[in-house]
Amino acid sequence: MPGPILHIGATVMCSHGGQALPTAPSPRVLVSGMPITTIAVPYTVAGCAFAPPVGNGPCVTAQWVVGAVQVISEGQPVAILTGTAVCAPTGTPLLPVMAQMRVIAS
């Protein structure tokens, strides 16, 4: 499914409200003047509010598992707003909230 390409300035959160940021954006491609991210790049999550008394929280990292099919950067599919990412250790999804809307990838 096509979607806007995620870049370093995109707002991405875990399901519990933590802020997710890419660890190493792809500097070869810029959108809105900022580097994009690919699905190979892990995200770090800070401020996750999920703190069960026993179990698998809070969210610490996340990894994209579904991104663009036809658009790649540095040999990897680009991360898109409509893609899918999973947080660790909780297994909950990342929620891209806001991204640039000019460049769409499918």
N, C-alpha and C positions, 0 to 999 in steps of 0.2 A: 504494500500500500504506500503510495507516495506521501512524502511529508517534508516539512522544512528541515534543512540541515542544522544540527546542533553545533554551536560554536562555544568558545570559552566564556562568553557573556550570557549564555542561555541560563535560565533558571530551572534547575532540576532538583527535585526533592524526593526523599524516601517517603514511604506511605505514612510515616509517623511525624513528618514535618522537619526532618533533618535536611540540611543543605548538602547537595552532592556536587562535587567538582572533579573534572578530569585530572588525572595525574600527569599526563603528557599529551597536550594537544598536537595536532598535525600542523606544523608551521608552513608547509608548502602550499596550503590552500587557505585563503582568507575569505570570509563572508562578513559583511558589515565591518570590515577592517580588523577582524579578529580571527585567530586560527580555529579551524574546525576540529571535531573529534571523530575518531573511528571506533568501531565496536571492539577493536583489540585493546583499547586503552581502558584500564580499570578506573573507576571513580572512587574517591574517598567520601565518606559521609560524616558530617559533624553535626552535633545537636539533635540526634535522634531521641525522641521522647519515650521510646519503647524500652521500659526497664522492668521486665517481669521478675518476680521474686526468685524463680528458678527457671532456667531455660536458655533460649537462644537470642538474647537481645543485649544491647541495642544494635541497630544497623551500623556497620563499620566501613564496609566496602561494597561496591556494586560492579557488575559486569554486564555489558550489553550482549544479548544473544541473538537479536534480530535487528538488522539495520537495512540500509538501502541494498537493493539487488543489483542495480545497474550502474551505480556511481561508487568509485573506489578512490582512495587516496593512499599512497605509499603501499599499495597492494592489499589494502583492507577496506571492507565496506564502510561507508560513512555512517555515523550515528544520526538518526532522524527522529523528529518529534513523535512520529507514530510507531517507532520501534519498541522493542521489549528489552528490559534490563531486570536483573534479579539481584537483590541485596543479600549480603552475607553478614552474619550467619542466619538471619531471619527467614530468607526465602521470599520476602515480599518484593513487589515491583518498585522500580523508580518511577516517578511521575514527572515527566517534562512539563513544566508549567508555561514557560515563555521562551521563544526563540526568535531569531530573525525570520521574516516572512517573505523575503525576496527570492531566495534560492531554494527550489524544491527538488528533491531527489526521489527517484523511484527504484 
